[in-house]
Amino acid sequence: MNTNLMREKLRSVIQLAAELMSMLPDEPTRPHLVLVKGGDEDLPNMTMPSRAREGISILCDTPKDDPGVLPFRVESGEGQTKQSSLIEEVKAMLISLNIKGSVRERRGGLLEFRSTQFGSVYGRSEVELRTKLERKISEWKPQPTRKRKPKAPLLSEFFEEKYLPYKRNQKIAETTLKNYSYNIGHIIKAGFNKRLNEYTPQQIENFLYSIPQTRKRQIMQGFLNNMFKRAYTLSLVKANPCDRLEHVAHTQTTGTTFSLTELKEFFGTLYSSSLSLEKKLYLTFVFLTGTRRCEALGVGACHVNRTEKILHIPGTKTELSDRDIPLTPMVEKLLDKFDISEGLFFQHSENWADRAFKDISKGHKLHDLRHTYGTLKVYCEKLDIKTVSILLGHSDIKTTLKYYTHPESLDKGTFLRGDLSEEQKLEKMRQKQAEIHAVIDAFLDAVPIFVPKKTKK
């Protein structure tokens, strides 16, 4: 049968039903016509008496078995009342069982109870639903509550609470720990402080290449890599995002040694300059002791043992950098110029030290005074490499051999002369070294004693 013919027949049936219902009395048992609409949008707009339309419901859900069929059924008002009453009974039953959910009538008078706890339960009576629900209740086992994993800490929180205490336990020098704090401060300032599990290799690489200085970039990569290694050990991250990064390239410039001629000119310029007396004494102290910039700034009155002629150097890099060196007569004379019984001799910052040196020497770095000290100890004073390594506070003797022995730089002309024996070359070198010590000694004899002022770092 074609669709148009079906529609015409359905219109006729609806019209007839409407006429019959308009003639029935208003009683509780008055039939109610329920039509299941199969897609014709015109049916609800058919012309029929309002009283007849009150008894007709047109439903818009198409039967699943055959969308083309337009079935209908006639139900009495009494049936509707019973169904409503049954739903109310089921709701009361749910309250008595202390169950939350919803009840609705499905096709064919089937009731459905739905809840997140038990899913869907079907039945045609309150008794059937109750039986099924009580069975589900008896079989139901509460699911264990999943503990929420705590959020991963921010990088800065991990640094303060885990990484910094861990490094302190390894007896890392305090100055190195300060550098760590500077690194984390730079990360926070750059807006790169996130939760540990949110970092990706690409993000870290982008951050590193936003740092213009290659050496600083390299230091920051090592810092982040060590931090994430520790976080992985503590099971705070599933993997170290730095493992997949290429090593940052940096061309390292090794330190150089002053030639003996340059060194004599340096001290002559220093002592005749307008720099403060404290700066002059500081630069002289660095050369005479071979200390690192920060180590010299950390030496105080408590580190001087005048009885045993020992000077303690507070290490700033490794555990072995914390060391004792001989208190030579010239170093003792220099420290005697300070009228202090406690506190530090040089109460200034690293920047103060760098500026003091740059005001005098443009072709060298402050650290080159330390290289010169090591070279003079090895070549002119003929100390063995192990002893010089201890005096310099190196953790590995290879560092001393590779970077702190430049005999050819002291006096290249004398060093390469083929008409002189090694003893003659050495004698010439020692003579020039003695001239430099004479310049320093004369300066120390001439300067007055003073009390250093405390300054903010």
C-alpha positions in Angstrom: 0.0 0.0 0.0 1.4 3.4 -0.9 2.0 6.1 1.6 -0.6 8.5 0.3 -3.3 5.9 0.6 -2.2 5.0 4.1 -2.4 8.7 5.1 -6.0 9.0 3.7 -7.1 5.9 5.6 -5.6 7.2 8.8 -7.3 10.6 8.4 -10.6 8.8 8.1 -10.0 6.7 11.2 -9.0 9.8 13.3 -12.1 11.7 12.0 -14.4 8.8 12.9 -12.8 8.4 16.3 -13.2 12.2 17.0 -16.9 12.1 16.1 -17.5 9.1 18.3 -15.7 10.6 21.3 -17.6 13.8 21.0 -20.9 11.9 21.6 -19.7 10.1 24.7 -20.6 11.5 28.2 -18.0 13.0 30.5 -17.2 10.1 32.8 -14.0 8.8 34.4 -14.1 5.8 32.1 -14.4 7.9 29.0 -12.0 6.2 26.3 -8.8 7.9 25.4 -7.5 7.6 21.9 -3.7 7.4 21.6 -2.3 7.7 18.1 1.4 6.9 17.4 2.4 9.4 14.7 4.7 8.1 12.0 6.0 11.3 10.4 3.0 13.2 9.0 3.2 16.7 10.3 -0.3 17.6 9.2 -2.1 15.2 11.5 -2.0 17.3 14.7 -3.6 20.2 12.8 -6.7 18.3 11.6 -10.0 20.0 12.2 -12.0 18.3 14.9 -14.2 19.4 17.8 -12.2 20.6 20.8 -14.0 18.2 23.0 -13.0 15.3 20.8 -9.4 16.6 20.6 -9.3 16.4 24.4 -9.4 12.6 24.2 -6.8 12.2 21.5 -3.0 12.2 22.0 -0.7 12.1 19.0 2.7 10.7 19.9 5.7 11.6 17.7 7.9 8.5 18.3 7.9 6.2 15.2 7.8 2.4 16.0 11.3 0.9 15.7 10.2 -2.2 13.9 8.7 -0.5 10.9 8.8 3.3 10.4 6.2 3.2 7.7 3.5 1.7 10.0 1.2 4.1 11.8 -0.4 2.0 14.6 -3.0 3.3 17.2 -4.7 1.9 20.2 -7.6 2.9 22.4 -7.1 3.1 26.1 -9.6 3.9 28.7 -9.2 6.7 31.2 -9.4 4.0 33.9 -6.2 2.4 32.4 -4.4 5.7 32.5 -5.4 6.3 36.1 -4.1 2.8 37.1 -0.8 3.4 35.3 -0.3 6.8 37.1 -1.1 5.1 40.4 1.4 2.4 39.7 4.2 4.9 39.1 3.3 6.6 42.4 3.5 3.2 44.1 7.0 2.6 42.6 8.2 6.0 43.7 7.0 5.3 47.3 8.8 2.0 47.1 12.0 3.7 46.1 11.7 6.0 49.1 11.3 3.0 51.4 14.4 1.3 49.9 16.3 4.6 50.1 17.2 4.5 46.4 17.6 7.5 44.1 16.5 7.3 40.5 13.7 8.1 38.1 10.7 6.1 36.9 9.0 6.3 33.5 6.6 4.3 31.4 7.8 2.6 28.3 5.8 1.3 25.4 3.4 -1.5 26.2 2.9 -0.5 29.8 6.5 -1.5 30.8 8.0 0.5 33.7 11.7 1.5 33.7 13.6 2.5 36.8 16.9 4.2 36.1 19.7 5.1 38.5 23.5 5.7 38.3 24.0 3.0 41.0 22.0 0.1 39.4 21.5 1.2 35.8 18.1 0.3 34.2 15.6 -2.1 35.9 12.4 -3.1 34.1 9.1 -4.5 35.4 5.3 -4.4 34.8 4.4 -4.0 38.5 5.6 -2.6 41.7 6.2 -6.1 43.1 8.3 -7.1 40.1 10.4 -4.0 40.3 10.9 -4.4 44.1 12.0 -8.0 43.7 14.6 -7.1 41.0 15.8 -4.1 42.9 16.2 -6.0 46.2 18.2 -8.6 44.4 20.5 -5.9 42.9 20.9 -4.3 46.3 21.9 -7.6 47.9 24.4 -8.2 45.0 25.7 -4.7 44.9 29.2 -4.1 46.2 30.4 -0.5 46.7 33.2 0.5 44.4 36.4 1.5 46.2 36.9 5.2 46.3 39.7 6.2 44.0 42.2 8.3 45.7 43.0 11.4 43.7 46.6 11.6 42.8 48.0 14.8 44.3 49.0 17.4 41.8 52.6 17.5 40.8 54.4 20.4 42.6 55.6 23.5 40.8 59.2 23.5 39.7 59.9 26.2 42.3 58.2 24.2 45.1 60.1 21.1 44.2 63.4 23.1 44.2 62.7 24.5 47.7 61.2 21.4 49.3 63.2 18.6 47.7 66.1 19.5 45.5 67.8 22.2 47.6 67.8 20.1 50.9 69.1 17.1 48.8 72.0 19.2 47.5 72.8 20.6 51.0 73.1 17.0 52.2 75.7 16.4 49.6 77.8 19.2 51.1 77.7 21.4 48.1 79.4 24.8 48.6 77.1 27.6 49.7 78.0 29.7 46.8 77.0 27.0 44.4 73.6 26.7 46.2 73.2 30.4 45.7 73.8 29.9 42.0 71.0 27.3 42.0 68.7 29.8 43.6 69.7 32.4 41.0 68.8 29.8 38.3 65.3 29.1 39.7 64.8 32.8 40.1 65.6 33.3 36.4 63.1 30.5 35.5 60.3 32.1 37.6 61.0 35.6 36.2 60.8 34.2 32.6 57.4 32.8 33.3 58.5 29.2 32.9 57.6 28.0 36.4 55.1 25.1 35.9 54.1 21.8 37.4 56.7 19.1 36.9 54.4 16.9 34.8 53.5 19.8 32.4 57.0 20.3 30.9 57.7 19.0 27.4 61.0 18.6 25.7 60.0 21.2 23.1 59.0 23.8 25.7 62.3 23.3 27.5 64.3 23.7 24.3 62.4 26.9 23.4 63.2 28.3 26.9 66.9 27.4 26.6 67.2 29.1 23.3 65.6 32.2 24.6 68.7 32.7 26.7 71.3 34.6 24.5 74.5 33.6 26.3 75.6 30.1 25.3 77.4 29.4 28.6 74.3 30.5 30.6 72.2 28.4 28.3 74.4 25.4 29.0 74.3 25.9 32.7 70.5 26.1 32.7 70.2 22.9 30.7 72.4 21.1 33.2 70.4 22.6 36.1 67.0 21.5 34.7 68.3 18.1 33.7 69.6 17.4 37.3 66.3 18.7 38.8 64.2 16.4 36.6 66.6 13.5 37.3 65.9 13.9 41.0 62.1 14.3 40.4 62.2 11.0 38.4 64.0 9.2 41.2 61.3 10.4 43.6 58.6 9.2 41.1 57.2 12.7 40.7 57.5 12.5 36.9 57.2 9.5 34.5 60.2 10.5 32.5 62.9 13.2 32.3 61.9 15.6 29.5 65.5 16.8 29.2 66.7 13.3 28.2 65.5 13.9 24.6 67.3 17.2 24.2 70.5 17.7 22.4 73.4 19.0 24.4 73.7 22.8 24.2 76.8 23.8 22.3 79.2 26.2 23.9 82.7 27.1 22.9 84.7 27.3 26.2 87.4 29.8 26.4 90.1 28.6 28.8 91.8 31.0 31.1 95.2 32.5 30.2 98.2 33.3 32.3 99.7 36.8 32.7 103.2 37.0 31.3 105.7 38.2 33.9 106.0 41.5 32.1 102.2 41.9 32.0 102.0 41.0 35.7 104.6 43.7 36.7 102.8 46.3 34.6 99.4 45.2 36.1 100.5 45.8 39.7 102.3 49.0 38.8 99.1 50.3 37.2 97.0 49.1 40.1 99.0 50.7 42.8 99.2 54.1 41.0 95.5 54.1 40.1 92.7 56.0 41.9 91.0 52.7 43.0 90.2 52.4 46.7 92.8 50.8 49.0 90.4 47.9 49.7 90.2 47.0 46.0 94.0 47.2 45.6 94.4 44.8 48.6 91.7 42.5 47.3 93.3 42.0 43.8 96.7 41.5 45.5 95.2 38.9 47.8 93.7 36.9 44.9 97.1 36.8 43.2 99.1 35.8 46.3 96.7 33.1 47.4 95.3 31.8 44.0 91.8 31.9 45.4 88.6 32.1 43.3 86.8 35.4 43.2 84.1 34.3 45.7 86.6 32.5 48.0 88.6 35.6 48.6 85.4 37.5 49.5 84.6 34.8 52.1 87.8 34.9 54.0 87.5 36.4 57.5 89.5 37.0 60.6 88.4 33.6 62.0 90.2 31.9 59.1 93.7 33.1 60.0 95.8 30.9 62.2 98.8 33.1 63.0 100.4 30.6 65.4 100.6 27.8 62.9 100.8 30.1 59.9 97.8 28.5 58.2 95.1 30.3 56.2 91.7 28.6 55.8 90.0 29.2 52.5 86.2 28.7 52.6 85.4 26.6 49.5 82.7 27.8 47.1 82.7 25.1 44.4 83.3 21.6 45.7 83.9 19.9 49.0 87.7 19.9 48.4 87.7 23.6 47.6 87.3 24.1 51.3 90.9 23.9 52.2 94.0 25.2 54.1 96.9 26.9 52.5 100.2 28.3 53.9 100.0 31.8 55.5 103.0 33.2 53.7 104.8 36.3 55.2 103.5 38.5 52.3 99.9 37.4 52.7 100.1 37.9 56.5 101.5 41.4 56.0 98.5 42.1 53.7 95.9 40.9 56.2 97.6 42.9 58.9 96.5 46.1 57.1 92.9 45.3 58.2 92.0 46.5 61.7 89.4 43.9 62.4 89.0 41.1 65.0 86.0 39.5 63.5 84.0 39.5 60.2 85.2 39.3 56.6 88.1 41.2 55.2 86.4 42.1 52.0 82.7 42.8 52.6 81.6 43.2 49.0 79.8 41.4 46.2 81.1 39.5 43.2 80.2 42.4 40.9 82.4 44.7 43.0 85.3 42.4 42.5 84.8 42.1 38.8 84.5 45.9 38.4 87.7 46.4 40.4 89.7 44.2 38.0 88.2 45.6 34.8 89.1 49.1 35.8 92.8 48.0 35.6 93.1 45.3 33.0 91.2 45.1 29.7 93.0 42.1 28.1 92.5 39.6 31.0 89.9 38.3 33.3 90.1 38.3 37.1 90.3 34.5 37.1 93.6 34.8 35.1 95.4 35.8 38.3 94.5 32.4 39.7 95.9 30.7 36.5 99.1 32.7 36.9 99.4 31.7 40.6 99.2 28.0 39.6 101.7 28.3 36.7 104.2 30.1 38.9 103.9 27.4 41.6 104.5 24.6 39.1 107.2 26.2 36.9 109.1 28.8 39.1 108.7 27.3 42.5 108.8 23.7 41.3 106.0 22.3 43.4 104.6 19.0 42.3 101.2 18.9 40.5 99.4 17.2 43.4 100.5 19.9 45.8 99.4 22.7 43.5 96.1 20.9 42.9 95.5 20.9 46.7 96.5 24.6 47.0 94.0 25.5 44.3 91.2 23.4 45.7 90.8 21.2 42.7 88.8 17.9 43.0 90.7 16.4 40.1 94.4 16.8 39.4 93.6 16.6 35.6 92.0 20.1 35.9 95.3 21.5 37.3 97.3 19.9 34.5 95.0 21.0 31.7 94.1 24.6 32.7 96.6 25.8 35.3 100.1 25.1 33.8 101.1 27.6 31.1 104.9 27.9 31.5 105.3 29.2 27.9 103.1 32.1 28.7 105.2 33.5 31.6 108.0 34.5 29.3 107.8 33.1 25.8 111.1 34.6 24.6 113.0 33.0 27.4 111.1 29.8 27.4 111.9 29.2 23.7 115.6 30.3 23.7 117.8 27.5 22.5 121.0 29.0 23.8 119.9 28.8 27.4 119.8 25.7 29.6 116.7 24.9 31.6 118.5 26.1 34.7 119.3 29.4 33.1 115.7 29.9 31.8 114.4 29.1 35.3 116.8 31.6 36.9 115.6 34.4 34.6 112.0 33.6 35.3 112.6 33.6 39.1 114.3 36.9 38.9 111.3 38.5 37.2 109.0 36.9 39.7 111.1 38.4 42.5 110.8 41.9 40.9 107.0 41.5 41.0 107.0 40.5 44.7 109.3 43.5 45.4 106.6 45.8 43.9 103.9 44.2 46.0 106.0 44.3 49.2 106.8 48.0 48.7 103.1 48.8 48.3 102.2 46.9 51.5 104.9 48.7 53.5 103.6 52.1 52.3 99.8 51.6 52.9 98.2 52.5 56.2 96.0 50.3 58.4 92.3 50.8 58.0 88.9 49.4 59.1 86.8 48.2 56.1 83.3 49.5 55.9 80.3 47.2 55.8 78.5 47.4 52.5 75.3 45.8 51.2 75.9 43.0 48.8 
